[in-house]
């Protein structure tokens, strides 16, 4: 018995030694903490680190696959959506909340289906609001009664922003900075800003009410309205149109009635001529708005769509009205100074004749674009409902691409010229807009670099299932999915909600070799790519 015990003891000793020896080469993920009972502190166990010699296995990171991806096409494709006089939305001022929402979704679906990527939505037609505002009343064009909220309650601008972004469409808010009451805006009520700010507003002979642009109270109020929207809504841009000082016909052809503010200016030692003083008031306001938007949200773009002619004779041979002398809008100065992120001169004339030529005027505006801002002209899509006119619009888009090659873009006046004219829509969609594109980058606006997305491929019998995701998913506004079949790359642009796709293993007899993905931020900047080789 003792002999057997001796053999067993020797075996246990040898096993223990072997075990200790082998333990030195095992991978240990963490150093254990061992509790040791000290004789003088029996009731207080202490943690004591035990040094163990660890030999860790080196795990090599997967090698990144380097590929050369094609450049993605870019172009700003927008339509103006007018709420004034119920031109585009809502179609009537007595629609229910559900009917308003349904119309909005139909518009956005139409834009998405025809490869548009931006909507310029009029939220302040005449010192009123298509959104919840503590500064101005609900619009007559929304509910048929100024100051009356939609029922059941919702915030139309909040709805438009959310639904546009779901579809990968930028939402720019369009405001008229000085119009206080529109002639089609119903009876002037106590809710109107013309009543609430009577010392800042004048009545024009044709029934319009207009804020005096040279009054400080006007500028302060309009700036508060703009910044209220910028702060509270997740918009992509702020947009002013061509209404600064009003067109002369709004006041029966007579001069703007601003004697009060002009006399105050002279009494306080003003030395500018009256026309220069008016222009300076508008200049000061435009510069202020641009700087205040950038200080609050750098990524929100500021755009203006001035009347298409700065002055007759600029360039030589051009005839027509002068916004410089009649609207007191020095639109050339604003572009020269870079007080905008994009410029949309309203070039509503055909390429011929030369006296008001789309191409001649666009070339002139491009020559004045010394700060290299986006130059995205406005075109008159409404025009005529003929095949010839549709061809004219397609030719204007082609001409724009040649004249402004580095930052292409067009804004269509208006949505009605597309939705109500299938011939026009088909000509544009089957021609210049047949492919989905990204909006041009805005490199002078700072943006934090995006991280690389992750890409997971699962191979099945006849297809590969691709899934992608991003750590900063709230910053993703588009995805770009690239596929390489037989050595040729192609890509698709997806809305932010699309994060997977089934890919055929072969297409047109060509084998799927690589898949890659990028994320795109709200300023249209691309992230680094993640690529995988098909095994």
Secondary structure per residue as TSV (DSSP state, phi and psi in degrees):
chain	resnum	aa	ss	phi	psi
A	1	X	-	360.0	-45.9
A	2	X	H	-61.8	-36.9
A	3	X	H	-61.9	-43.6
A	4	X	H	-64.6	-38.5
A	5	X	H	-64.6	-37.6
A	6	X	H	-64.4	-44.8
A	7	X	H	-61.4	-41.7
A	8	X	H	-64.8	-40.1
A	9	X	H	-64.1	-42.8
A	10	X	H	-62.7	-41.3
A	11	X	H	-63.1	-42.3
A	12	X	H	-64.8	-39.4
A	13	X	H	-63.4	-45.0
A	14	X	H	-64.5	-40.4
A	15	X	H	-63.2	-39.6
A	16	X	H	-64.3	-43.4
A	17	X	H	-63.4	-43.8
A	18	X	H	-62.9	-39.4
A	19	X	H	-64.5	-42.7
A	20	X	H	-64.3	-38.6
A	21	X	H	-65.3	-43.6
A	22	X	H	-69.5	-29.3
A	23	X	H	-64.3	-24.0
A	24	X	T	-66.9	-24.4
A	25	X	T	-103.2	1.2
A	26	X	S	-77.7	147.2
A	27	X	-	-76.9	125.8
A	28	X	-	-119.5	123.8
A	29	X	S	-80.6	-26.7
A	30	X	S	-147.9	148.6
A	31	X	-	-80.2	122.3
A	32	X	-	-73.9	149.9
A	33	X	E	-97.6	125.7
A	34	X	E	-105.5	131.7
A	35	X	E	-87.6	124.2
A	36	X	E	-116.4	132.5
A	37	X	-	-92.3	111.1
A	38	X	-	-82.1	141.6
A	39	X	T	-64.5	-31.5
A	40	X	T	-90.0	-3.1
A	41	X	-	-136.4	62.2
A	42	X	T	-65.7	-30.1
A	43	X	T	-90.1	-3.8
A	44	X	S	-124.5	85.6
A	45	X	-	-61.2	137.3
A	46	X	E	-113.9	146.3
A	47	X	E	-88.4	128.0
A	48	X	E	-126.8	127.4
A	49	X	E	-72.8	133.8
A	50	X	-	-108.5	122.4
A	51	X	-	-78.7	120.2
A	52	X	-	-121.8	129.8
A	53	X	-	-73.2	112.2
A	54	X	-	-111.5	132.3
A	55	X	-	-111.7	101.7
A	56	X	-	-82.1	145.6
A	57	X	-	-79.0	133.7
A	58	X	-	-85.0	121.1
A	59	X	-	-103.7	115.7
A	60	X	-	-77.5	134.4
A	61	X	-	-67.4	144.9
A	62	X	-	-61.5	139.0
A	63	X	-	-70.8	134.0
A	64	X	-	-76.5	139.1
A	65	X	-	-90.2	124.5
A	66	X	-	-95.4	126.0
A	67	X	-	-134.7	163.7
A	68	X	-	-110.7	104.2
A	69	X	-	-89.3	150.2
A	70	X	-	-71.7	154.5
A	71	X	-	-75.8	138.0
A	72	X	-	-84.3	136.2
A	73	X	-	-69.0	145.9
A	74	X	B	-136.0	139.6
A	75	X	-	-170.2	136.9
A	76	X	E	-84.1	119.7
A	77	X	E	-126.7	103.9
A	78	X	E	-130.0	162.3
A	79	X	E	-133.5	141.1
A	80	X	E	-75.8	133.3
A	81	X	E	-116.5	101.5
A	82	X	-	-89.0	132.3
A	83	X	-	-100.6	-21.7
A	84	X	G	-61.9	134.1
A	85	X	G	57.9	19.3
A	86	X	G	55.0	41.3
A	87	X	S	-64.5	-49.1
A	88	X	S	-119.2	-48.9
A	89	X	S	-151.8	139.4
A	90	X	S	-68.2	155.3
A	91	X	S	-66.0	-24.0
A	92	X	S	-141.8	158.6
A	93	X	T	-95.6	18.2
A	94	X	T	-128.3	18.7
A	95	X	-	-72.2	152.3
A	96	X	-	-73.4	167.4
A	97	X	H	-57.4	-45.3
A	98	X	H	-63.6	-39.0
A	99	X	H	-67.4	-39.3
A	100	X	H	-62.1	-45.6
A	101	X	H	-63.2	-41.9
A	102	X	H	-62.0	-42.6
A	103	X	H	-63.6	-41.4
A	104	X	H	-62.1	-45.0
A	105	X	H	-64.4	-39.9
A	106	X	H	-61.6	-39.7
A	107	X	H	-64.5	-47.7
A	108	X	H	-66.9	-37.0
A	109	X	H	-65.3	-38.0
A	110	X	H	-62.8	-46.1
A	111	X	H	-62.7	-44.1
A	112	X	H	-63.5	-44.6
A	113	X	H	-63.4	-27.5
A	114	X	T	-103.1	19.7
A	115	X	T	63.8	31.1
A	116	X	-	-80.6	157.2
A	117	X	-	-132.0	10.0
A	118	X	E	-153.1	149.7
A	119	X	E	-129.0	133.8
A	120	X	E	-109.3	101.6
A	121	X	E	-104.7	122.7
A	122	X	E	-76.8	110.2
A	123	X	E	-105.9	-10.2
A	124	X	E	-139.6	79.0
A	125	X	S	-67.3	-35.6
A	126	X	S	-160.7	73.6
A	127	X	S	52.9	40.2
A	128	X	-	-138.3	-178.8
A	129	X	B	-136.7	134.0
A	130	X	S	-96.3	32.3
A	131	X	S	-160.7	168.6
A	132	X	-	-73.4	117.4
A	133	X	-	-133.5	139.0
A	134	X	S	-94.0	-1.3
A	135	X	S	-103.2	-29.8
A	136	X	S	-142.3	158.7
A	137	X	-	-78.1	158.9
A	138	X	B	-56.3	145.9
A	139	X	-	-76.1	141.0
A	140	X	H	-58.3	-34.1
A	141	X	H	-74.5	-9.4
A	142	X	H	-91.9	-47.1
A	143	X	H	-123.0	-2.6
A	144	X	S	83.6	0.4
A	145	X	S	-147.8	119.4
A	146	X	T	-63.6	131.2
A	147	X	T	92.9	-6.9
A	148	X	-	-92.7	126.5
A	149	X	-	-78.0	153.9
A	150	X	-	-64.5	147.6
A	151	X	S	-135.7	130.9
A	152	X	S	-57.9	149.5
A	153	X	-	-66.3	139.0
A	154	X	-	-157.6	165.0
A	155	X	-	-102.8	107.0
A	156	X	H	-57.4	-41.2
A	157	X	H	-66.3	-42.0
A	158	X	H	-59.3	-41.2
A	159	X	H	-65.0	-46.7
A	160	X	H	-61.1	-43.4
A	161	X	H	-61.8	-48.5
A	162	X	H	-63.0	-45.4
A	163	X	H	-70.6	-35.1
A	164	X	H	-65.3	-45.8
A	165	X	H	-66.1	-33.3
A	166	X	H	-56.6	-32.5
A	167	X	T	-99.8	11.6
A	168	X	T	70.8	27.6
A	169	X	-	-111.0	130.5
A	170	X	E	-71.7	145.6
A	171	X	E	-119.0	112.4
A	172	X	E	-105.1	132.0
A	173	X	E	-88.5	132.4
A	174	X	E	-108.3	124.0
A	175	X	E	-126.6	144.7
A	176	X	-	-96.6	112.7
A	177	X	S	-69.6	-25.8
A	178	X	S	-120.5	-14.6
A	179	X	E	-74.0	124.1
A	180	X	E	-100.1	-27.0
A	181	X	E	-158.2	131.8
A	182	X	-	-94.8	146.0
A	183	X	T	-64.0	-20.9
A	184	X	T	-98.2	12.1
A	185	X	S	-91.7	22.6
A	186	X	-	78.3	-172.5
A	187	X	S	-70.7	141.6
A	188	X	-	-69.0	121.4
A	189	X	-	-114.4	173.6
A	190	X	T	-65.8	-17.3
A	191	X	T	-77.3	-16.6
A	192	X	S	-69.0	147.1
A	193	X	H	-68.1	-22.4
A	194	X	H	-64.4	-29.0
A	195	X	H	-87.0	-35.5
A	196	X	H	-78.3	-26.2
A	197	X	T	-128.6	60.0
A	198	X	T	-64.0	-26.5
A	199	X	T	-77.5	-10.8
A	200	X	T	-105.8	-8.8
A	201	X	E	-118.3	141.9
A	202	X	E	-120.3	153.1
A	203	X	E	-97.9	131.8
A	204	X	-	-94.5	157.9
A	205	X	T	-63.9	-25.1
A	206	X	T	-89.8	7.9
A	207	X	S	100.6	-1.7
A	208	X	-	-79.4	154.3
A	209	X	E	-117.9	136.5
A	210	X	E	-136.1	132.6
A	211	X	E	-66.7	138.5
A	212	X	-	-75.2	111.1
A	213	X	T	-62.5	-19.9
A	214	X	T	-90.4	-3.7
A	215	X	-	-83.6	135.3
A	216	X	H	-61.6	-34.9
A	217	X	H	-62.8	-36.5
A	218	X	H	-63.5	-49.9
A	219	X	H	-63.2	-41.2
A	220	X	H	-65.8	-43.2
A	221	X	H	-65.9	-46.4
A	222	X	H	-61.8	-38.9
A	223	X	H	-65.2	-39.7
A	224	X	H	-62.4	-40.5
A	225	X	H	-62.2	-47.9
A	226	X	H	-60.3	-48.9
A	227	X	H	-70.4	-28.0
A	228	X	H	-61.6	-43.3
A	229	X	H	-67.2	-46.0
A	230	X	H	-59.1	-41.4
A	231	X	H	-71.6	-38.1
A	232	X	H	-95.8	-16.8
A	233	X	S	-123.0	148.9
A	234	X	-	-86.7	56.0
A	235	X	-	-82.7	165.3
A	236	X	S	-104.8	-18.4
A	237	X	E	-163.5	158.6
A	238	X	E	-117.5	135.8
A	239	X	E	-133.9	125.8
A	240	X	E	-106.0	145.8
A	241	X	-	-98.8	-153.4
A	242	X	S	-91.8	5.6
A	243	X	-	-91.5	97.8
A	244	X	S	-107.6	-109.9
A	245	X	S	-63.7	142.8
A	246	X	-	-72.0	158.4
A	247	X	-	-60.6	144.6
A	248	X	G	-58.6	-33.8
A	249	X	G	-64.9	-20.0
A	250	X	G	-69.0	-19.6
A	251	X	G	-119.0	34.8
A	252	X	T	63.0	27.3
A	253	X	T	81.8	1.0
A	254	X	-	-96.0	166.1
A	255	X	-	-66.8	156.1
A	256	X	-	-65.1	131.6
A	257	X	-	-81.7	75.0
A	258	X	-	-118.8	37.4
A	259	X	H	-59.5	-37.0
A	260	X	H	-60.7	-52.7
A	261	X	H	-69.7	-32.8
A	262	X	H	-67.0	-43.2
A	263	X	H	-66.0	-38.1
A	264	X	H	-62.0	-40.6
A	265	X	H	-62.0	-45.5
A	266	X	H	-67.3	-38.5
A	267	X	H	-62.8	-30.4
A	268	X	T	-89.7	15.5
A	269	X	T	90.9	14.6
A	270	X	-	-63.8	139.3
A	271	X	-	-117.0	-7.2
A	272	X	S	-73.1	151.0
A	273	X	-	-65.1	156.9
A	274	X	H	-58.3	-43.8
A	275	X	H	-65.0	-41.6
A	276	X	H	-66.1	-37.8
A	277	X	H	-62.1	-42.5
A	278	X	H	-63.7	-46.6
A	279	X	H	-62.0	-40.0
A	280	X	H	-63.6	-35.3
A	281	X	H	-63.3	-43.2
A	282	X	H	-69.8	-41.3
A	283	X	H	-57.3	-46.6
A	284	X	H	-59.7	-41.3
A	285	X	H	-66.9	-44.4
A	286	X	H	-61.7	-46.3
A	287	X	H	-61.2	-42.4
A	288	X	H	-60.2	-47.8
A	289	X	H	-60.2	-45.7
A	290	X	H	-59.2	-47.6
A	291	X	H	-68.5	-36.5
A	292	X	H	-69.9	-38.7
A	293	X	H	-61.7	-45.8
A	294	X	H	-65.1	-34.7
A	295	X	H	-69.0	-30.0
A	296	X	H	-88.2	-52.8
A	297	X	-	-141.9	99.3
A	298	X	T	-58.0	-30.3
A	299	X	T	-80.6	-11.5
A	300	X	S	-78.2	118.1
A	301	X	E	-79.1	145.8
A	302	X	E	-113.6	125.2
A	303	X	E	-130.0	151.8
A	304	X	E	-131.9	141.3
A	305	X	-	-118.5	81.1
A	306	X	-	-73.7	166.2
A	307	X	B	-54.0	143.3
A	308	X	S	-69.7	-18.1
A	309	X	-	-110.2	123.9
A	310	X	S	-72.1	-56.9
A	311	X	S	-145.3	147.8
A	312	X	T	-58.0	140.9
A	313	X	T	90.3	-1.0
A	314	X	S	-121.4	100.5
A	315	X	S	-78.3	-179.9
A	316	X	T	-56.1	136.3
A	317	X	T	94.7	-14.9
A	318	X	-	-77.0	133.4
A	319	X	-	-121.3	156.6
A	320	X	S	138.7	-169.2
A	321	X	-	-70.9	157.4
A	322	X	-	-112.3	109.8
A	323	X	H	-66.8	-29.7
A	324	X	H	-62.0	-41.1
A	325	X	H	-96.4	-21.3
A	326	X	H	-108.5	-35.2
A	327	X	T	-101.4	-5.3
A	328	X	-	55.3	38.6
A	329	X	-	-112.6	107.5
A	330	X	-	-88.8	69.2
A	331	X	H	-63.2	-29.4
A	332	X	H	-63.1	-40.6
A	333	X	H	-61.1	-44.9
A	334	X	H	-61.5	-38.8
A	335	X	H	-70.2	-43.4
A	336	X	H	-60.6	-36.9
A	337	X	H	-81.6	-15.5
A	338	X	T	74.8	32.0
A	339	X	-	-84.2	18.5
A	340	X	-	-140.5	161.2
A	341	X	S	-99.6	-28.5
A	342	X	E	-145.6	150.4
A	343	X	E	-124.9	133.4
A	344	X	-	-129.7	68.3
A	345	X	-	-58.2	135.5
A	346	X	B	-80.6	91.9
A	347	X	-	-98.2	75.6
A	348	X	-	-89.1	20.9
A	349	X	S	-109.9	156.0
A	350	X	-	-73.1	172.6
A	351	X	S	-64.0	-36.3
A	352	X	-	-122.5	143.7
A	353	X	S	-84.2	171.8
A	354	X	G	-72.0	-21.4
A	355	X	G	-66.7	-24.2
A	356	X	G	-143.9	64.2
A	357	X	-	-88.6	130.4
A	358	X	H	-53.9	-50.1
A	359	X	H	-69.8	-40.4
A	360	X	H	-62.6	-44.6
A	361	X	H	-67.8	-41.3
A	362	X	H	-63.3	-39.4
A	363	X	H	-62.1	-38.1
A	364	X	H	-67.1	-45.7
A	365	X	H	-61.3	-39.2
A	366	X	H	-62.8	-37.0
A	367	X	H	-67.6	-23.8
A	368	X	T	-90.5	-3.7
A	369	X	-	-83.8	63.1
A	370	X	T	-71.4	-20.5
A	371	X	T	-94.4	2.6
A	372	X	-	58.3	47.2
A	373	X	-	-82.0	169.7
A	374	X	E	-66.7	133.8
A	375	X	E	-119.2	99.3
A	376	X	-	-118.9	92.3
A	377	X	E	-65.3	153.1
A	378	X	E	-92.0	137.5
A	379	X	E	-125.5	154.3
A	380	X	E	-91.0	82.7
A	381	X	S	-71.1	-23.6
A	382	X	S	-63.3	-59.4
A	383	X	S	29.1	-126.9
A	384	X	-	-108.5	150.4
A	385	X	-	-96.3	65.7
A	386	X	S	-131.7	158.7
A	387	X	H	-63.7	-35.3
A	388	X	H	-64.6	-39.1
A	389	X	H	-71.1	-35.1
A	390	X	H	-60.4	-40.8
A	391	X	H	-63.3	-38.3
A	392	X	H	-58.9	-45.3
A	393	X	H	-65.5	-42.4
A	394	X	H	-60.9	-39.3
A	395	X	H	-66.9	-34.5
A	396	X	H	-67.1	-38.9
A	397	X	H	-63.4	-42.6
A	398	X	H	-63.3	-40.7
A	399	X	H	-64.9	-42.1
A	400	X	H	-56.3	-42.7
A	401	X	H	-63.2	-30.8
A	402	X	H	-79.7	-36.6
A	403	X	H	-79.1	-36.3
A	404	X	S	-122.9	71.4
A	405	X	-	-73.8	-24.6
A	406	X	S	-83.9	-22.1
A	407	X	S	-147.8	78.3
A	408	X	-	-73.7	150.9
A	409	X	E	174.5	154.0
A	410	X	E	-146.2	144.2
A	411	X	E	-120.7	129.5
A	412	X	E	-97.4	123.9
A	413	X	E	-101.0	118.1
A	414	X	-	-123.8	-165.7
A	415	X	T	-56.3	-35.4
A	416	X	H	-61.3	-33.2
A	417	X	H	-66.9	-11.6
A	418	X	H	-105.5	-54.6
A	419	X	H	-64.4	-37.6
A	420	X	T	-92.5	7.0
A	421	X	-	-137.7	81.6
A	422	X	H	-56.9	-31.1
A	423	X	H	-63.3	-43.4
A	424	X	H	-64.3	-47.7
A	425	X	H	-60.3	-43.5
A	426	X	H	-64.7	-41.0
A	427	X	H	-62.7	-38.3
A	428	X	H	-75.0	-45.0
A	429	X	H	-67.8	-41.3
A	430	X	H	-79.6	-13.0
A	431	X	T	-104.5	-105.0
A	432	X	T	-68.3	-21.8
A	433	X	T	-106.8	25.7
A	434	X	S	-71.6	-18.5
A	435	X	S	-115.5	147.2
A	436	X	-	-75.4	139.5
A	437	X	-	-135.1	163.1
A	438	X	B	-88.7	159.4
A	439	X	-	-76.1	143.5
A	440	X	-	-57.3	148.3
A	441	X	-	-65.0	157.8
A	442	X	-	-121.7	80.7
A	443	X	T	-66.7	-19.5
A	444	X	T	-79.8	-6.6
A	445	X	S	-100.6	124.8
A	446	X	-	-71.5	144.9
A	447	X	-	-146.5	142.9
A	448	X	-	-71.2	132.6
A	449	X	-	-58.7	138.2
A	450	X	-	-83.4	148.7
A	451	X	-	-75.1	163.5
A	452	X	-	-73.3	137.2
A	453	X	-	-74.9	169.6
A	454	X	E	-105.5	151.1
A	455	X	E	-134.0	128.0
A	456	X	E	-122.3	125.5
A	457	X	E	-113.4	133.1
A	458	X	E	-121.9	117.6
A	459	X	E	-86.1	129.6
A	460	X	-	-114.2	-169.8
A	461	X	S	-64.2	-51.1
A	462	X	S	-113.5	-3.6
A	463	X	E	-147.0	167.8
A	464	X	E	-117.8	128.6
A	465	X	E	-93.5	117.5
A	466	X	E	-104.7	132.3
A	467	X	E	-134.0	137.9
A	468	X	E	-135.5	157.3
A	469	X	E	-155.4	173.3
A	470	X	-	-146.6	143.6
A	471	X	T	-70.6	-24.5
A	472	X	T	-111.2	56.2
A	473	X	G	-59.7	-29.1
A	474	X	G	-71.1	-12.9
A	475	X	G	-98.9	-0.4
A	476	X	-	-88.8	122.5
A	477	X	-	-109.5	-18.7
A	478	X	E	-153.5	161.4
A	479	X	E	-119.8	148.6
A	480	X	E	-120.3	120.6
A	481	X	E	-108.1	124.1
A	482	X	E	-108.7	140.3
A	483	X	E	-130.9	139.9
A	484	X	E	-115.4	111.2
A	485	X	E	-109.4	117.1
A	486	X	T	58.7	31.3
A	487	X	T	92.4	-1.7
A	488	X	E	-111.5	129.0
A	489	X	E	-90.3	145.2
A	490	X	E	-140.8	164.5
A	491	X	E	-144.4	160.0
A	492	X	E	-131.3	144.7
A	493	X	E	-104.7	127.6
A	494	X	E	-117.5	152.4
A	495	X	E	-66.6	160.9
A	496	X	T	-61.8	-25.2
A	497	X	T	-78.1	-13.9
A	498	X	-	-88.5	116.6
A	499	X	-	-129.8	17.6
A	500	X	E	-159.6	154.0
A	501	X	E	-158.5	145.9
A	502	X	E	-91.7	125.1
A	503	X	E	-114.4	131.0
A	504	X	E	-66.6	142.6
A	505	X	S	-71.9	-20.9
A	506	X	E	-145.2	150.9
A	507	X	E	-144.9	126.3
A	508	X	T	52.4	38.6
A	509	X	T	78.1	5.9
A	510	X	E	-110.9	136.5
A	511	X	E	-83.1	141.7
A	512	X	E	-72.2	119.6
A	513	X	E	-106.7	-41.1
A	514	X	E	-140.1	153.1
A	515	X	E	-132.8	139.7
A	516	X	E	-141.4	158.7
A	517	X	E	-144.7	146.4
A	518	X	E	-131.6	154.1
A	519	X	E	-103.4	153.2
A	520	X	E	-127.5	131.4
A	521	X	-	-87.9	-176.9
A	522	X	T	-70.8	-17.8
A	523	X	T	-96.6	14.1
A	524	X	-	70.6	21.9
A	525	X	-	-83.3	139.2
A	526	X	B	-92.6	144.0
A	527	X	-	-80.5	168.9
A	528	X	-	-59.5	157.1
A	529	X	-	-94.4	158.1
A	530	X	E	-118.7	125.1
A	531	X	E	-122.7	147.9
A	532	X	E	-134.8	142.9
A	533	X	E	-92.6	138.9
A	534	X	-	-79.3	123.3
A	535	X	-	-91.1	360.0
